[in-house]
Amino acid sequence: MTKSITITLNHDLGAEEARRRLETGLEALRRQFGDKVGSASVKWTDNHADVHVAAMGQTVDAGIDVAPSVVTIEVRLPWLLAAFAEKARGFIEKSGADALRLPPPSA
């Protein structure tokens, strides 16, 4: 049995810029934690990303939907990790908000 967490992040960036910043933030997390996970993948289709992370025999799947003024993240935790749902929520909220605050690319 899995536990789902849904996180909503408001922004005023527009969908394209929000997606770009989230892509950059996800790549930074992959570099930071890549040696601690068995595998991690992100597949974007338009403004939706499917995220898959496997570590220590557990798999976490997530979906990220980017709209012009809001990002919705739904994470599905396996039952063994369900006890950490609120800690995961806090980490995801902070990481997402940090990514959306990334500076725009320099011209």
C-alpha positions, -999 to +999 in steps of 0.1 A: +000+000+000+013+034-009+009+068+006+004+098-017+015+134-009+002+163-030+021+196-029+009+228-046+034+256-052+021+290-065+043+311-087+041+340-111+066+328-137+045+313-164+046+276-173+076+277-195+099+295-170+086+275-141+094+242-160+129+255-169+136+263-133+122+230-120+144+211-146+174+230-133+164+222-097+159+185-103+193+183-120+209+200-090+192+174-067+204+146-089+239+158-086+236+163-049+220+130-040+230+108-071+255+088-052+229+079-025+203+064-049+203+034-071+186+051-100+167+083-108+150+094-139+129+123-150+109+122-182+092+154-194+062+154-217+050+190-224+045+205-189+043+171-170+072+152-156+073+116-144+099+111-118+112+077-106+137+072-078+149+038-065+171+034-034+177+007-008+151-016-024+124+011-023+108+029-053+093+064-052+073+077-081+061+113-086+043+134-111+049+171-116+024+193-134+034+228-144+007+254-151+010+291-157+007+300-120+009+268-100+030+236-098+014+204-085+036+176-073+021+142-064+045+118-048+037+081-041+057+066-013+058+028-007+044+017+026+079+013+042+085+051+036+050+062+045+061+070+080+084+097+065+056+114+045+056+147+064+094+149+064+093+142+026+066+168+022+087+195+039+118+186+018+098+186-015+081+219-007+114+236+002+132+221-028+104+231-052+102+266-038+139+270-040+139+258-077+112+283-086+133+311-070+163+303-092+175+333-112+165+335-149+192+327-174+216+356-181+211+372-216 
